[in-house]
């Protein structure tokens, strides 16, 4: 499965910790991320992460477009609940996930449930609904 990971600045450490904890499961899938989050996760965990542009320079839009074209099967996006105004790109990613039936987690508790379900095979229906897409290429 193709999994997108994103994190607000003050949630990047949490994302790294999460990916470290579930490295064994995530290593079996294709990961993509915005630039800084992808770099931090890759350097810390050794996971291969396809990196899009930084969030500020269009990385969120790139991920939203991939979700819109059903090229992403799951999104883990750790958002900052203190951010009163949701970022437009995050809102678009969530909208595209809802529209295309792509599982979306905005916090570590929900992300853990998705990753554990992924490990059990609970999300295999994505392969039926959307035949295996090619992994991301550089």
VEXKOLKE-867857 format. One record per atom (N, C-alpha, C): x, y, z. Coordinates in steps of 0.001 Angstrom, whole numbers, plus 500000, padded with zeros to 6 digits. Example, Ala and Ser with C-alpha at 12.3 -4.5 7.8 and 13.67 -1.06 7.14 Angstrom:
2
<u 513190, v 494310, w 507800> $
<u 512300, v 495500, w 507800> $
<u 513200, v 496700, w 507800> $
<u 512850, v 497750, w 507080> $
<u 513670, v 498940, w 507140> $
<u 512900, v 500030, w 507870> $
***
This chain:
138
<u 500827, v 498824, w 500000> $
<u 500000, v 500000, w 500000> $
<u 500875, v 501244, w 500000> $
<u 500361, v 502301, w 499436> $
<u 501045, v 503591, w 499429> $
<u 500511, v 504412, w 500602> $
<u 501408, v 504802, w 501492> $
<u 501032, v 505521, w 502707> $
<u 501716, v 506879, w 502732> $
<u 500913, v 507939, w 502907> $
<u 501453, v 509292, w 503032> $
<u 501546, v 509660, w 504504> $
<u 502672, v 510269, w 504883> $
<u 502840, v 510741, w 506256> $
<u 503176, v 512228, w 506233> $
<u 502493, v 512966, w 507089> $
<u 502706, v 514406, w 507220> $
<u 502632, v 514757, w 508699> $
<u 503281, v 515848, w 509088> $
<u 503213, v 516278, w 510480> $
<u 503493, v 517770, w 510577> $
<u 502662, v 518449, w 511378> $
<u 502953, v 519845, w 511689> $
<u 504297, v 519910, w 512401> $
<u 504910, v 521092, w 512397> $
<u 506258, v 521243, w 512951> $
<u 506398, v 520682, w 514361> $
<u 505458, v 521007, w 515258> $
<u 505613, v 520536, w 516633> $
<u 505099, v 519110, w 516824> $
<u 504748, v 518413, w 515740> $
<u 504344, v 517006, w 515789> $
<u 505325, v 516095, w 515048> $
<u 506403, v 516678, w 514522> $
<u 507366, v 515885, w 513756> $
<u 508065, v 514845, w 514636> $
<u 508420, v 515208, w 515860> $
<u 509045, v 514247, w 516773> $
<u 508098, v 513079, w 517053> $
<u 506823, v 513376, w 517229> $
<u 505833, v 512330, w 517458> $
<u 505741, v 511414, w 516240> $
<u 505791, v 511986, w 515048> $
<u 505742, v 511169, w 513830> $
<u 506957, v 510253, w 513746> $
<u 508122, v 510783, w 514085> $
<u 509342, v 509963, w 514069> $
<u 509210, v 508824, w 515079> $
<u 508723, v 509119, w 516269> $
<u 508532, v 508091, w 517290> $
<u 507524, v 507037, w 516821> $
<u 506441, v 507500, w 516205> $
<u 505417, v 506590, w 515708> $
<u 505997, v 505656, w 514636> $
<u 506710, v 506232, w 513692> $
<u 507285, v 505430, w 512608> $
<u 508359, v 504484, w 513124> $
<u 509068, v 504885, w 514156> $
<u 510056, v 504007, w 514779> $
<u 509351, v 502817, w 515431> $
<u 508267, v 503095, w 516147> $
<u 507526, v 502035, w 516830> $
<u 506920, v 501038, w 515849> $
<u 506474, v 501511, w 514689> $
<u 505802, v 500644, w 513720> $
<u 506630, v 500433, w 512455> $
<u 507934, v 500537, w 512606> $
<u 508854, v 500388, w 511484> $
<u 508673, v 499051, w 510774> $
<u 508458, v 497996, w 511520> $
<u 508298, v 496675, w 510938> $
<u 507102, v 496571, w 510005> $
<u 506009, v 497206, w 510373> $
<u 504813, v 497202, w 509528> $
<u 505004, v 498145, w 508356> $
<u 505475, v 499346, w 508626> $
<u 505608, v 500370, w 507586> $
<u 506628, v 499966, w 506517> $
<u 507634, v 499199, w 506900> $
<u 508677, v 498783, w 505948> $
<u 508116, v 497901, w 504833> $
<u 506963, v 497315, w 505047> $
<u 506347, v 496443, w 504050> $
<u 505533, v 497217, w 503019> $
<u 505513, v 498540, w 503151> $
<u 504684, v 499377, w 502296> $
<u 505509, v 500516, w 501706> $
<u 504923, v 501231, w 500770> $
<u 505594, v 502368, w 500139> $
<u 505178, v 503634, w 500866> $
<u 506168, v 504356, w 501378> $
<u 505890, v 505579, w 502130> $
<u 506236, v 506806, w 501307> $
<u 505436, v 507849, w 501485> $
<u 505760, v 509154, w 500917> $
<u 505463, v 510187, w 501986> $
<u 506096, v 511340, w 501863> $
<u 505943, v 512381, w 502878> $
<u 506348, v 513720, w 502293> $
<u 506015, v 514764, w 503011> $
<u 506554, v 516068, w 502666> $
<u 508039, v 516048, w 503040> $
<u 508789, v 516983, w 502521> $
<u 510254, v 516939, w 502551> $
<u 510863, v 516742, w 503937> $
<u 510558, v 517615, w 504865> $
<u 511227, v 517562, w 506166> $
<u 510775, v 516348, w 506964> $
<u 509478, v 516084, w 506988> $
<u 508977, v 514910, w 507704> $
<u 509595, v 513647, w 507124> $
<u 509626, v 513541, w 505809> $
<u 510216, v 512375, w 505155> $
<u 511680, v 512202, w 505492> $
<u 512413, v 513302, w 505511> $
<u 513841, v 513244, w 505833> $
<u 514058, v 512767, w 507266> $
<u 513312, v 513340, w 508199> $
<u 513462, v 512954, w 509609> $
<u 513127, v 511485, w 509826> $
<u 512025, v 511029, w 509237> $
<u 511616, v 509634, w 509401> $
<u 512643, v 508705, w 508767> $
<u 513085, v 509030, w 507572> $
<u 514045, v 508193, w 506867> $
<u 515375, v 508099, w 507615> $
<u 515887, v 509243, w 508058> $
<u 517167, v 509254, w 508766> $
<u 517105, v 508503, w 510086> $
<u 515987, v 508603, w 510780> $
<u 515870, v 507984, w 512094> $
<u 515570, v 506499, w 512022> $
<u 514711, v 506104, w 511090> $
<u 514236, v 504720, w 511053> $
<u 514932, v 503858, w 510003> $
<u 515523, v 504498, w 508999> $
<u 516098, v 503745, w 507894> $
<u 515067, v 503348, w 506845> $
<u 513814, v 503750, w 507048> $
<u 512766, v 503455, w 506077> $
<u 512996, v 504258, w 504804> $
<u 512636, v 503683, w 503673> $
<u 512678, v 504412, w 502416> $
<u 511415, v 505252, w 502327> $
<u 511589, v 506549, w 502143> $
<u 510457, v 507467, w 502070> $
<u 510611, v 508338, w 500831> $
<u 509653, v 508249, w 499922> $
<u 509646, v 509149, w 498761> $
<u 509267, v 510534, w 499273> $
<u 510113, v 511504, w 499000> $
<u 509886, v 512848, w 499537> $
<u 509354, v 513784, w 498463> $
<u 508216, v 514392, w 498775> $
<u 507667, v 515454, w 497941> $
<u 508267, v 516778, w 498404> $
<u 507809, v 517869, w 497836> $
<u 508288, v 519191, w 498249> $
<u 507906, v 519444, w 499703> $
<u 508498, v 520468, w 500285> $
<u 508123, v 520830, w 501648> $
<u 506667, v 521276, w 501642> $
<u 506044, v 521189, w 502782> $
<u 504623, v 521530, w 502867> $
<u 504389, v 522965, w 502399> $
<u 505275, v 523865, w 502806> $
<u 505130, v 525285, w 502462> $
<u 505293, v 525547, w 500970> $
<u 505946, v 524638, w 500271> $
<u 506215, v 524839, w 498848> $
<u 505424, v 523894, w 497950> $
<u 504300, v 523367, w 498452> $
<u 503418, v 522581, w 497607> $
<u 503367, v 521096, w 497882> $
<u 504094, v 520618, w 498882> $
<u 504080, v 519191, w 499189> $
<u 502704, v 518683, w 499588> $
<u 501971, v 519491, w 500332> $
<u 500603, v 519115, w 500707> $
<u 499703, v 519005, w 499492> $
<u 499893, v 519907, w 498546> $
<u 499113, v 519861, w 497304> $
<u 499471, v 518624, w 496495> $
<u 500745, v 518266, w 496468> $
<u 501164, v 517063, w 495748> $
<u 500499, v 515821, w 496340> $
<u 500464, v 515746, w 497657> $
<u 499838, v 514596, w 498305> $
<u 498335, v 514608, w 498068> $
<u 497699, v 515767, w 498160> $
<u 496257, v 515855, w 497900> $
<u 495933, v 515369, w 496486> $
<u 496769, v 515733, w 495529> $
<u 496546, v 515298, w 494149> $
<u 496689, v 513780, w 494030> $
<u 497668, v 513196, w 494714> $
<u 497851, v 511739, w 494671> $
<u 496639, v 511029, w 495279> $
<u 496107, v 511602, w 496352> $
<u 494901, v 511021, w 496959> $
<u 493734, v 511141, w 495979> $
<u 493609, v 512294, w 495333> $
<u 492515, v 512511, w 494374> $
<u 492560, v 511499, w 493235> $
<u 493755, v 511096, w 492819> $
<u 493906, v 510112, w 491747> $
<u 493982, v 508679, w 492277> $
<u 493643, v 508503, w 493576> $
<u 493628, v 507184, w 494207> $
<u 494979, v 506486, w 494147> $
<u 496043, v 507246, w 494247> $
<u 497385, v 506681, w 494247> $
<u 497921, v 506498, w 495659> $
<u 497166, v 506954, w 496644> $
<u 497562, v 506803, w 498047> $
<u 496457, v 506031, w 498751> $
<u 496852, v 505041, w 499559> $
<u 495889, v 504164, w 500215> $
<u 495616, v 504513, w 501671> $
<u 496474, v 505326, w 502268> $
<u 496294, v 505726, w 503663> $
<u 497070, v 507012, w 503906> $
<u 496511, v 507885, w 504740> $
<u 497199, v 509121, w 505108> $
<u 497279, v 509195, w 506629> $
<u 498495, v 509410, w 507115> $
<u 498727, v 509669, w 508539> $
<u 499254, v 511088, w 508621> $
<u 498463, v 511950, w 509222> $
<u 498775, v 513380, w 509255> $
<u 498595, v 513891, w 510674> $
<u 499702, v 514045, w 511391> $
<u 499613, v 514513, w 512769> $
<u 499477, v 516034, w 512767> $
<u 498281, v 516479, w 513104> $
<u 497985, v 517905, w 513084> $
<u 498111, v 518489, w 514487> $
<u 498310, v 519779, w 514540> $
<u 498427, v 520494, w 515802> $
<u 497042, v 520991, w 516204> $
<u 496452, v 520438, w 517264> $
<u 495112, v 520874, w 517664> $
<u 495075, v 522328, w 518149> $
<u 496244, v 522885, w 518475> $
<u 496292, v 524286, w 518889> $
<u 496166, v 525235, w 517701> $
<u 496339, v 524710, w 516507> $
<u 496203, v 525519, w 515295> $
<u 494714, v 525716, w 515033> $
<u 494210, v 526866, w 515387> $
<u 492765, v 527136, w 515316> $
<u 492231, v 527157, w 513890> $
<u 493043, v 527586, w 512947> $
<u 492617, v 527651, w 511554> $
<u 493310, v 526517, w 510802> $
<u 492535, v 525513, w 510360> $
<u 493176, v 524406, w 509653> $
<u 493817, v 524867, w 508355> $
<u 494960, v 524303, w 508057> $
<u 495669, v 524658, w 506831> $
<u 494844, v 524184, w 505641> $
<u 494764, v 525009, w 504636> $
<u 493952, v 524722, w 503454> $
<u 494340, v 523391, w 502800> $
<u 495639, v 523097, w 502720> $
<u 496081, v 521850, w 502084> $
<u 495681, v 520627, w 502904> $
<u 495734, v 520735, w 504239> $
<u 495312, v 519629, w 505095> $
<u 493813, v 519387, w 504904> $
<u 493054, v 520464, w 504849> $
<u 491613, v 520345, w 504623> $
<u 491336, v 519663, w 503288> $
<u 492105, v 520003, w 502264> $
<u 491915, v 519382, w 500948> $
<u 492308, v 517909, w 500978> $
<u 493362, v 517563, w 501688> $
<u 493758, v 516161, w 501807> $
<u 492646, v 515375, w 502501> $
<u 492115, v 515911, w 503590> $
<u 491026, v 515240, w 504305> $
<u 489801, v 515094, w 503404> $
<u 489480, v 516117, w 502645> $
<u 488326, v 516076, w 501740> $
<u 488517, v 515000, w 500678> $
<u 489705, v 514939, w 500102> $
<u 489983, v 513937, w 499084> $
<u 489959, v 512522, w 499680> $
<u 490440, v 512379, w 500908> $
<u 490380, v 511068, w 501569> $
<u 488930, v 510635, w 501753> $
<u 488085, v 511545, w 502211> $
<u 486668, v 511219, w 502371> $
<u 486028, v 510873, w 501037> $
<u 486335, v 511650, w 500025> $
<u 485753, v 511438, w 498697> $
<u 486171, v 510098, w 498102> $
<u 487417, v 509684, w 498322> $
<u 487965, v 508477, w 497697> $
<u 488070, v 507279, w 498642> $
<u 487450, v 507404, w 499822> $
<u 487449, v 506305, w 500806> $
<u 488862, v 505869, w 501185> $
<u 489706, v 506850, w 501441> $
<u 491086, v 506602, w 501865> $
<u 491164, v 506826, w 503372> $
<u 491588, v 505827, w 504140> $
<u 491696, v 506001, w 505590> $
<u 492634, v 507164, w 505938> $
<u 492211, v 507984, w 506906> $
<u 492951, v 509181, w 507312> $
<u 493037, v 509217, w 508831> $
<u 494244, v 509399, w 509356> $
<u 494441, v 509537, w 510803> $
<u 495060, v 510888, w 511084> $
<u 494470, v 511623, w 512028> $
<u 494998, v 512941, w 512367> $
<u 495717, v 512959, w 513717> $
<u 495777, v 511806, w 514383> $
<u 496477, v 511730, w 515669> $
<u 497057, v 510329, w 515844> $
<u 497918, v 510178, w 516834> $
<u 498637, v 508912, w 516994> $
<u 497731, v 507756, w 517393> $
<u 496648, v 508020, w 518126> $
<u 495742, v 506936, w 518526> $
<u 495045, v 506350, w 517298> $
<u 494545, v 507196, w 516436> $
<u 493877, v 506723, w 515219> $
<u 494893, v 506080, w 514279> $
<u 496064, v 506674, w 514165> $
<u 497107, v 506116, w 513303> $
<u 497492, v 504715, w 513765> $
<u 497569, v 504524, w 515079> $
<u 497912, v 503203, w 515606> $
<u 496857, v 502176, w 515209> $
<u 495592, v 502534, w 515284> $
<u 494525, v 501612, w 514887> $
<u 494629, v 501265, w 513400> $
<u 494927, v 502257, w 512571> $
<u 495074, v 501990, w 511138> $
<u 496265, v 501081, w 510854> $
<u 497387, v 501348, w 511487> $
<u 498584, v 500548, w 511233> $
<u 498410, v 499120, w 511762> $
<u 497776, v 498972, w 512912> $
<u 497515, v 497626, w 513422> $
<u 496541, v 496882, w 512505> $
<u 495539, v 497591, w 511998> $
<u 494618, v 496998, w 511029> $
<u 495328, v 496627, w 509743> $
<u 496248, v 497469, w 509331> $
<u 497045, v 497198, w 508133> $
<u 497851, v 495910, w 508324> $
<u 498445, v 495753, w 509504> $
<u 499245, v 494564, w 509797> $
<u 498389, v 493301, w 509807> $
<u 497129, v 493423, w 510229> $
<u 496208, v 492269, w 510269> $
<u 495587, v 491969, w 508912> $
<u 495721, v 492895, w 507973> $
<u 495105, v 492690, w 506662> $
<u 493728, v 493305, w 506533> $
<u 493326, v 494096, w 507514> $
<u 491991, v 494696, w 507496> $
<u 491791, v 495698, w 506364> $
<u 492869, v 496189, w 505794> $
<u 492745, v 497189, w 504735> $
<u 492991, v 496600, w 503351> $
<u 492965, v 495285, w 503249> $
<u 493179, v 494632, w 501959> $
<u 492108, v 495007, w 500944> $
<u 490964, v 495477, w 501412> $
<u 489903, v 495908, w 500499> $
<u 490369, v 497029, w 499592> $
<u 491370, v 497794, w 500002> $
<u 491901, v 498853, w 499132> $
<u 492495, v 498248, w 497863> $
<u 493074, v 497061, w 497966> $
<u 493633, v 496399, w 496783> $
<u 492536, v 495927, w 495836> $
<u 491365, v 495634, w 496370> $
<u 490240, v 495212, w 495532> $
<u 489600, v 496425, w 494872> $
<u 489343, v 497455, w 495670> $
<u 488725, v 498666, w 495154> $
<u 489660, v 499382, w 494179> $
<u 490924, v 499432, w 494527> $
<u 491931, v 500099, w 493710> $
<u 493068, v 499123, w 493453> $
<u 493079, v 498495, w 492279> $
<u 494167, v 497557, w 491988> $
<u 495521, v 498199, w 492278> $
<u 496456, v 497369, w 492680> $
<u 497762, v 497849, w 493119> $
<u 498338, v 498898, w 492183> $
<u 498564, v 500058, w 492731> $
<u 499212, v 501131, w 491976> $
<u 500709, v 500930, w 492029> $
<u 501382, v 501492, w 491063> $
<u 502838, v 501437, w 491061> $
<u 503348, v 502282, w 492223> $
<u 504432, v 501847, w 492857> $
<u 505004, v 502670, w 493929> $
<u 505532, v 503985, w 493353> $
<u 505750, v 504911, w 494227> $
<u 506250, v 506214, w 493814> $
<u 507657, v 506086, w 493259> $
<u 507961, v 506890, w 492284> $
<u 509312, v 506917, w 491738> $
<u 509875, v 508319, w 491894> $
<u 511152, v 508391, w 491957> $
<u 511813, v 509691, w 492147> $
<u 511744, v 510527, w 490891> $
***
